[in-house]
Amino acid sequence: MSSESECVLVTGGAGYIGSHTSIELLNAGYHVVVIDNLANSSPRAIDAVQRITNRSVAFHRGDIRDRTLLDKLFADHDVRAVIHFAGLKAVGESVAEPTKYFDNNVYGTLNLINAMRNAGCGRLVFSSSATVYGDAASVPISESAPTSPTNPYGRSKLMIEDMLRDICAADPTFSASILRYFNPVGAHVSGEIGEDPLGPPNNLLPFITQVAVGRRPELSVFGNDYDTADGTGVRDYIHVVDLARGHLAALEFLETHTGAFTHNLGTGRGFSVLEIVRAFERTSGTTIPFRIAPRRAGDIATSYADSSRAAHDLNWRAQLDLDAMCADAWRWQSRYPNGFR
C-alpha cells in the first residue's frame, strides 16, 4: 500500500520525537492519527505540526491503557501501522516509582498490541533506547552487544522488546521494528517545535539552551575525570529530524519484511559534554557558564552507536551534523523561551 492512502497511528505524537516524526510522515503523504495523554507534552505541538506541513492531524487525547478508546480509534480510522512513542522515560523517576513505569510502558504496550491485533493491524515501529545496553563493555555498540539495563526505565524497554519478539515469532501476521536510539537533540528547522521538557531537563542540550535563554544560571557538568579526551562524558548525539526519518525508513522496511527487527539509530561518533558546550557557543553566539559537579551514579564514560545495520537494512544514515543540532535547538529555544507553556 502506498503512503498516499495509508493511515499511521502515532502514540505519544505530541511529544518531542513523536511530533517530529509526524511531520516526516505527513510530508511523505501518510495520513496521521495521534493519541497522547499530554502527561509530558502539549497540544500546541500538534498545532505546530499542522502549520509546518499544511496538513491535518486527527488528534485524540487519551491513554494507551484505555482499551475502549483504542478499539474505537481503530474502528474509526483505517490504521494500517503504528509508531509507538507513548511512554515514561525519566530514569530517576523510574528508580523511585518502578510500578508506574511497568504499568505505563509495559502494560500500555501490551494493551496497544492487543488492540492492533484485534483490528487486523500488523506493523509496529517501537521506540526503544540504547539504555537497554547498560554500561557496554566496548564501543561502538552494535545490536549484538549484551543487554543489561541498570534501571527500571531501561528494563521496561527491554521487556517490551522481548515481548515483541515473542509475539512476532508466534504470529506471522504481526511484525515489529525495534529502534534503539542514542541521544536525540535539536529541533525542526522552522523553530516551531523542539524539546520542551517539564521541570528541569534530564538531557544535556535542553539544559544548555535554557541556560542560554536565561532560565537557568549555569550548567552542571557531572564529572571531568572520565577516561576521555577532556575528562567529560562522551555520547552519540543524533538530530531529532534524522531520528524521525529513521522511523519512516523502518515503517517502509516492514512493508516488505516480516518478523522482529532491531536497529540502532545514531551517528556512530561521540562528542564530549564540553565539545557540545563549545559547539553551542559557536553556533549561537552565546556564552554558557558551567561548573564541574561530582559524577552522577550510573553514568558511564563513553557511549556511541554502530549504526551500520540500519544503513544496510533501512538505507538510513544520519545526515545532520553537530552544528545543525545546536543551531536548530537554539532557534527553537530563543523563539519559545518557555517552551509551549
JOCORUR-V295953 format. One line per field, one symbol per residue. phi: phi as a letter, one per 30 degrees, with the letter a starting at -180 (. if undefined). psi: psi as a letter, one per 40 degrees, with the letter a starting at -180 (. if undefined). A space follows every 50 residues. Layout:
# JOCORUR-V295953
phi->???
psi->???
This chain:
# JOCORUR-V295953
phi->.dddccccccdidcdeddddddddddddjddbcccadidbabddddeded ddchbccdcbdlcddcddddddddddbddcabccceldbcedddddbddd dddddddeddddddddddciccbbccdcadeddidddabdccddddcadc aeedddddddedddddddddbddcbbccccccbdbiadddicbadbddid ddcdddddddddcjdbdacccdjbbddbecicdcbccbdddededddddd dddddbbckcbbbdbacibcbdedddeddddddcicccdbbdcdecejdc dbbacccddddddchbbdcccdddedddddeddddbecidc
psi->hiddehhhhhhfeeaddddddddddddeeihhhhhhefdfiieddddddd ddefiihhhhhiheegddddddddddigheihhhdhiiehddddddgddd ddddddddddddddddddefhehhhhgaiedeeagidiiihideiihgie idddddddddddddddddddheehihhhhhicghiaiiddediahgihah ieidddddddddeedidihhhghffigideeiihihhhhddddddddddd dddedehiahhhhihaeeiiiidddddddddddeeihhhiihiiiiheii dhhiihfddddddefhihdhaddddddddddddddgdfae.
